[in-house]
Amino acid sequence: MAVTSVLLILVYLFYCDARLPLQDYIVPEVKLEALYPRGLRISIPDDGYTQFSFHGNLNIKMHGIDMGTVWQIDNVNYENGIWTHTDWVTQLQLGDKIYYWVLVKKNNMRYVQSNREWTVTEFTQLNESSVESTPVSFTTGRTKLSETTAATTCKQSPTAVLGRTSICKGDLLFSEEFVDENISQLSNWTTEVMFPQGPNVGPQNKREINLEPRDNAYGNTNYGSGLIRIAFAKGNVVYAKKLSGGPIMYNLEPYRSFHLKKKDGLNNWNNDFHNYSLVWKPDGMEFYVDGEMYGTVDPGQGFHISASQNGVTHASHWTQGTVMAPLDTMFYVSFGLRVGGINDFEDVYFKPWKNGARKAMLNFWLAKNYWIETWSNADLKIDYVRVYAL
């Protein structure tokens, strides 16, 4: 432990000393590029350097030349007159701030550019084509974004949005608030949510982030027009480590849960905030939690095929649409906390109602003295919601 402490002190003093000759040479601005769907590219033109280092934090200010918690890069590549480093892991969002400092070594002297700040206002596609957007002003942390302006390098997105005809790949369609009625079908959803805690005993509650059909084009009963669960978790302790997501297109098993994907957490999903994401493509879906993909949904030649094989009576209606039917129309987002129901919980001894019972709701309420004192912290907390075009 003593050796480690000494080493840290020596490194810190080394960098402090490197600031002394700043008056002799001004380090040029470093170029930062936020990559889509994730990553950061850092670069600076060569000016006779023999070393280039980059240290930074994400959304946390740095004091002087702290070591940095996200980026501690001292081995930057040099090629074709440019010092460059690409972080392929960190997922950035519009409005994120990067606080950083850099060090260069020139003519055996070290120079520091400190107390720097950079805000993410656009993304660069990994195929090197830029997808630009108008600068966004973030105020009070809850801002409705205006439509992006397509640049000359804009690549058309397959995403459909009511009221818009030109959407570039990677456009941020909105952030945090659902204010505009004209935004109804979007493709790349990400939201950070802290689920509420549930009771230790009945009743069973459910926390969910859904996409629901706007027009019920394929029917308005028995999930004929589909429902997409971006994230779903039950609240009781016995269930709280289990997460699921996926489309529901019928009200009866086995097809009701046929396409649902599941992930077991190390801890209960209501212990902390988590990032839940859906990538909704013209030929499938991907489900993520905290950046990790835990499931995909492939329609094959169409959902109607597997649905017909499992006795779904309205499956023939889907042949009128694309292979993604009924999940090829306009949907809207919904967040909720629900209790009860006749599909998501088996009839177990501690459940104060029976699935299908005529007085299930009454029985649930009559048992309130059994469960109400164990219900605590029942708030669904949402940090942000962001939607990007494919």
VENVEN-V537479 format. One record per backbone hydrogen bond with DSSP energy under -1.0 kcal/mol. NH is the residue of the N-H (numbers start at 1). CO is the residue of the C=O. If there is no record, write none. Layout:
# VENVEN-V537479
nh/co
NH/CO
NH/CO
This chain:
# VENVEN-V537479
nh/co
5/1
6/2
7/3
8/4
9/5
10/6
11/7
12/8
13/9
14/10
15/11
16/12
17/13
18/14
19/16
20/17
22/19
24/21
31/43
33/41
35/39
36/124
39/90
40/87
41/33
42/85
43/31
44/83
46/81
50/105
53/103
54/73
55/101
56/71
57/99
59/97
70/56
71/56
73/54
77/84
79/82
82/79
83/44
84/77
85/42
87/40
95/120
96/93
98/118
99/57
100/116
101/55
102/113
103/53
104/111
105/51
106/109
109/106
111/104
113/102
116/100
118/98
120/96
123/131
124/34
125/129
128/125
131/123
142/139
154/151
157/167
164/161
169/155
170/389
171/168
173/387
174/387
176/385
177/175
183/180
188/388
189/278
190/386
191/276
192/384
193/274
194/381
197/377
206/338
207/233
208/336
209/231
210/334
211/228
212/332
214/330
219/216
224/221
226/223
227/248
228/211
229/246
230/209
231/209
232/244
233/207
235/205
239/236
240/236
242/239
243/263
244/232
245/261
246/229
248/227
256/252
261/245
263/243
265/241
269/240
271/268
274/193
276/191
277/288
278/189
279/286
280/187
281/284
284/281
285/297
286/279
287/295
288/277
289/292
290/275
292/289
294/287
295/287
297/285
302/299
303/323
305/302
307/303
308/304
309/305
311/308
312/307
315/312
317/314
318/315
319/316
320/317
321/318
325/322
327/324
332/212
334/210
336/208
338/206
340/204
348/346
351/348
357/354
360/357
363/359
364/360
365/361
366/362
368/365
370/367
372/368
374/371
375/372
381/194
383/192
386/190
387/174
388/188
389/171
